[in-house]
């Protein structure tokens, strides 16, 4: 019984971590796009 509870808790933790890491990746990508767009807007040509 304890083993099943531990497995369920571990699985839930891993799934939550994957969603969090995915969200961070999207935020970092959006920040990179913002920097890139800002650089494009100040090009002299």
Biopython code that builds the backbone (N, CA, C, O; Angstrom):
import numpy as np
from Bio.PDB.StructureBuilder import StructureBuilder

atoms = [
    (1, "UNK", "N", (0.817, -1.199, 0.000)),
    (1, "UNK", "CA", (0.000, 0.000, 0.000)),
    (1, "UNK", "C", (0.861, 1.263, 0.000)),
    (1, "UNK", "O", (0.601, 2.201, -0.754)),
    (2, "UNK", "N", (1.890, 1.278, 0.854)),
    (2, "UNK", "CA", (2.776, 2.437, 0.916)),
    (2, "UNK", "C", (3.545, 2.606, -0.387)),
    (2, "UNK", "O", (3.817, 3.725, -0.822)),
    (3, "UNK", "N", (3.891, 1.473, -1.006)),
    (3, "UNK", "CA", (4.636, 1.525, -2.260)),
    (3, "UNK", "C", (3.794, 2.161, -3.367)),
    (3, "UNK", "O", (4.302, 2.953, -4.161)),
    (4, "UNK", "N", (2.518, 1.815, -3.416)),
    (4, "UNK", "CA", (1.630, 2.403, -4.435)),
    (4, "UNK", "C", (1.447, 3.900, -4.196)),
    (4, "UNK", "O", (1.415, 4.680, -5.147)),
    (5, "UNK", "N", (1.329, 4.299, -2.944)),
    (5, "UNK", "CA", (1.189, 5.717, -2.624)),
    (5, "UNK", "C", (2.445, 6.479, -3.029)),
    (5, "UNK", "O", (2.359, 7.587, -3.557)),
    (6, "UNK", "N", (3.601, 5.891, -2.783)),
    (6, "UNK", "CA", (4.861, 6.524, -3.164)),
    (6, "UNK", "C", (4.977, 6.648, -4.676)),
    (6, "UNK", "O", (5.423, 7.678, -5.182)),
    (7, "UNK", "N", (4.583, 5.622, -5.391)),
    (7, "UNK", "CA", (4.619, 5.663, -6.859)),
    (7, "UNK", "C", (3.671, 6.742, -7.381)),
    (7, "UNK", "O", (4.028, 7.492, -8.290)),
    (8, "UNK", "N", (2.484, 6.823, -6.823)),
    (8, "UNK", "CA", (1.510, 7.837, -7.262)),
    (8, "UNK", "C", (2.014, 9.238, -6.968)),
    (8, "UNK", "O", (1.868, 10.131, -7.804)),
    (9, "UNK", "N", (2.601, 9.450, -5.807)),
    (9, "UNK", "CA", (3.129, 10.762, -5.446)),
    (9, "UNK", "C", (4.288, 11.151, -6.354)),
    (9, "UNK", "O", (4.385, 12.302, -6.781)),
    (10, "UNK", "N", (5.161, 10.204, -6.649)),
    (10, "UNK", "CA", (6.285, 10.471, -7.543)),
    (10, "UNK", "C", (5.805, 10.819, -8.944)),
    (10, "UNK", "O", (6.314, 11.754, -9.561)),
    (11, "UNK", "N", (4.833, 10.078, -9.449)),
    (11, "UNK", "CA", (4.297, 10.348, -10.783)),
    (11, "UNK", "C", (3.649, 11.726, -10.841)),
    (11, "UNK", "O", (3.837, 12.458, -11.813)),
    (12, "UNK", "N", (2.894, 12.083, -9.819)),
    (12, "UNK", "CA", (2.240, 13.399, -9.790)),
    (12, "UNK", "C", (3.280, 14.511, -9.753)),
    (12, "UNK", "O", (3.125, 15.532, -10.423)),
    (13, "UNK", "N", (4.329, 14.317, -8.981)),
    (13, "UNK", "CA", (5.394, 15.317, -8.897)),
    (13, "UNK", "C", (6.096, 15.488, -10.237)),
    (13, "UNK", "O", (6.362, 16.611, -10.665)),
    (14, "UNK", "N", (6.393, 14.382, -10.893)),
    (14, "UNK", "CA", (7.069, 14.464, -12.188)),
    (14, "UNK", "C", (6.196, 15.141, -13.234)),
    (14, "UNK", "O", (6.695, 15.933, -14.033)),
    (15, "UNK", "N", (4.916, 14.847, -13.241)),
    (15, "UNK", "CA", (4.017, 15.486, -14.202)),
    (15, "UNK", "C", (3.908, 16.982, -13.946)),
    (15, "UNK", "O", (3.884, 17.772, -14.889)),
    (16, "UNK", "N", (3.842, 17.371, -12.698)),
    (16, "UNK", "CA", (3.773, 18.792, -12.361)),
    (16, "UNK", "C", (5.059, 19.498, -12.776)),
    (16, "UNK", "O", (5.020, 20.622, -13.278)),
    (17, "UNK", "N", (6.186, 18.849, -12.569)),
    (17, "UNK", "CA", (7.468, 19.440, -12.941)),
    (17, "UNK", "C", (7.564, 19.625, -14.451)),
    (17, "UNK", "O", (8.095, 20.635, -14.911)),
    (18, "UNK", "N", (7.066, 18.682, -15.221)),
    (18, "UNK", "CA", (7.101, 18.797, -16.682)),
    (18, "UNK", "C", (6.281, 20.005, -17.140)),
    (18, "UNK", "O", (6.714, 20.748, -18.021)),
    (19, "UNK", "N", (5.128, 20.199, -16.561)),
    (19, "UNK", "CA", (4.298, 21.339, -16.936)),
    (19, "UNK", "C", (4.976, 22.650, -16.564)),
    (19, "UNK", "O", (4.902, 23.619, -17.320)),
    (20, "UNK", "N", (5.626, 22.694, -15.428)),
    (20, "UNK", "CA", (6.318, 23.907, -14.996)),
    (20, "UNK", "C", (7.481, 24.215, -15.921)),
    (20, "UNK", "O", (7.663, 25.363, -16.328)),
    (21, "UNK", "N", (8.260, 23.212, -16.255)),
    (21, "UNK", "CA", (9.405, 23.412, -17.143)),
    (21, "UNK", "C", (8.936, 23.843, -18.525)),
    (21, "UNK", "O", (9.579, 24.675, -19.164)),
    (22, "UNK", "N", (7.835, 23.292, -18.987)),
    (22, "UNK", "CA", (7.279, 23.688, -20.280)),
    (22, "UNK", "C", (6.880, 25.155, -20.264)),
    (22, "UNK", "O", (7.132, 25.878, -21.227)),
    (23, "UNK", "N", (6.266, 25.593, -19.191)),
    (23, "UNK", "CA", (5.868, 26.999, -19.074)),
    (23, "UNK", "C", (7.062, 27.928, -19.054)),
    (23, "UNK", "O", (7.032, 28.999, -19.659)),
    (24, "UNK", "N", (8.115, 27.521, -18.359)),
    (24, "UNK", "CA", (9.334, 28.333, -18.322)),
    (24, "UNK", "C", (9.936, 28.418, -19.714)),
    (24, "UNK", "O", (10.398, 29.483, -20.124)),
    (25, "UNK", "N", (9.938, 27.325, -20.435)),
    (25, "UNK", "CA", (10.467, 27.337, -21.800)),
    (25, "UNK", "C", (9.716, 28.287, -22.700)),
    (25, "UNK", "O", (10.320, 28.974, -23.524)),
    (26, "UNK", "N", (8.404, 28.337, -22.553)),
    (26, "UNK", "CA", (7.604, 29.271, -23.352)),
    (26, "UNK", "C", (7.920, 30.710, -22.980)),
    (26, "UNK", "O", (8.004, 31.571, -23.857)),
    (27, "UNK", "N", (8.098, 30.985, -21.687)),
    (27, "UNK", "CA", (8.430, 32.336, -21.242)),
    (27, "UNK", "C", (9.788, 32.777, -21.770)),
    (27, "UNK", "O", (9.947, 33.914, -22.214)),
    (28, "UNK", "N", (10.769, 31.873, -21.722)),
    (28, "UNK", "CA", (12.101, 32.196, -22.214)),
    (28, "UNK", "C", (12.050, 32.433, -23.718)),
    (28, "UNK", "O", (12.706, 33.343, -24.224)),
    (29, "UNK", "N", (11.283, 31.627, -24.431)),
    (29, "UNK", "CA", (11.143, 31.812, -25.877)),
    (29, "UNK", "C", (10.496, 33.142, -26.220)),
    (29, "UNK", "O", (10.904, 33.810, -27.170)),
    (30, "UNK", "N", (9.492, 33.527, -25.452)),
    (30, "UNK", "CA", (8.829, 34.814, -25.686)),
    (30, "UNK", "C", (9.788, 35.971, -25.414)),
    (30, "UNK", "O", (9.786, 36.962, -26.145)),
    (31, "UNK", "N", (10.598, 35.852, -24.377)),
    (31, "UNK", "CA", (11.585, 36.896, -24.079)),
    (31, "UNK", "C", (12.613, 36.994, -25.205)),
    (31, "UNK", "O", (13.008, 38.094, -25.591)),
    (32, "UNK", "N", (13.044, 35.854, -25.727)),
    (32, "UNK", "CA", (13.986, 35.851, -26.843)),
    (32, "UNK", "C", (13.397, 36.507, -28.079)),
    (32, "UNK", "O", (14.090, 37.247, -28.778)),
    (33, "UNK", "N", (12.141, 36.247, -28.353)),
    (33, "UNK", "CA", (11.480, 36.882, -29.496)),
    (33, "UNK", "C", (11.374, 38.389, -29.300)),
    (33, "UNK", "O", (11.546, 39.150, -30.252)),
    (34, "UNK", "N", (11.095, 38.823, -28.088)),
    (34, "UNK", "CA", (10.997, 40.252, -27.810)),
    (34, "UNK", "C", (12.344, 40.938, -28.035)),
    (34, "UNK", "O", (12.397, 42.026, -28.608)),
    (35, "UNK", "N", (13.421, 40.314, -27.591)),
    (35, "UNK", "CA", (14.760, 40.886, -27.793)),
    (35, "UNK", "C", (15.094, 40.928, -29.289)),
    (35, "UNK", "O", (15.634, 41.917, -29.786)),
    (36, "UNK", "N", (14.773, 39.869, -29.982)),
    (36, "UNK", "CA", (15.051, 39.809, -31.415)),
    (36, "UNK", "C", (14.262, 40.871, -32.173)),
    (36, "UNK", "O", (14.796, 41.538, -33.059)),
    (37, "UNK", "N", (12.991, 41.022, -31.820)),
    (37, "UNK", "CA", (12.171, 42.046, -32.483)),
    (37, "UNK", "C", (12.673, 43.448, -32.162)),
    (37, "UNK", "O", (12.647, 44.323, -33.027)),
    (38, "UNK", "N", (13.124, 43.671, -30.948)),
    (38, "UNK", "CA", (13.694, 44.974, -30.580)),
    (38, "UNK", "C", (14.949, 45.266, -31.356)),
    (38, "UNK", "O", (15.165, 46.402, -31.776)),
    (39, "UNK", "N", (15.787, 44.264, -31.558)),
    (39, "UNK", "CA", (17.007, 44.442, -32.336)),
    (39, "UNK", "C", (16.685, 44.749, -33.794)),
    (39, "UNK", "O", (17.344, 45.581, -34.417)),
    (40, "UNK", "N", (15.687, 44.088, -34.330)),
    (40, "UNK", "CA", (15.283, 44.336, -35.725)),
    (40, "UNK", "C", (14.776, 45.763, -35.906)),
    (40, "UNK", "O", (14.991, 46.377, -36.952)),
    (41, "UNK", "N", (14.103, 46.288, -34.884)),
    (41, "UNK", "CA", (13.491, 47.612, -35.032)),
    (41, "UNK", "C", (14.509, 48.737, -34.998)),
    (41, "UNK", "O", (14.187, 49.846, -35.424)),
    (42, "UNK", "N", (15.735, 48.504, -34.506)),
    (42, "UNK", "CA", (16.727, 49.568, -34.454)),
    (42, "UNK", "C", (17.812, 49.415, -35.510)),
    (42, "UNK", "O", (18.790, 50.162, -35.499)),
    (43, "UNK", "N", (17.655, 48.462, -36.419)),
    (43, "UNK", "CA", (18.621, 48.327, -37.512)),
    (43, "UNK", "C", (18.560, 49.561, -38.397)),
    (43, "UNK", "O", (17.477, 50.083, -38.660)),
    (44, "UNK", "N", (19.716, 50.032, -38.861)),
    (44, "UNK", "CA", (19.724, 51.262, -39.663)),
    (44, "UNK", "C", (19.201, 51.063, -41.088)),
    (44, "UNK", "O", (18.921, 52.060, -41.754)),
    (45, "UNK", "N", (19.058, 49.867, -41.579)),
    (45, "UNK", "CA", (18.605, 49.673, -42.963)),
    (45, "UNK", "C", (17.245, 49.105, -43.043)),
    (45, "UNK", "O", (16.731, 48.886, -44.140)),
]
sb = StructureBuilder()
sb.init_structure("model")
sb.init_model(0)
sb.init_chain("A")
sb.init_seg("    ")
for serial, (resi, resn, name, xyz) in enumerate(atoms, 1):
    if name == "N":
        sb.init_residue(resn, " ", resi, " ")
    sb.init_atom(name, np.array(xyz, "f"), 0.0, 1.0, " ", f" {name:<3s}", serial, name[0])
structure = sb.get_structure()
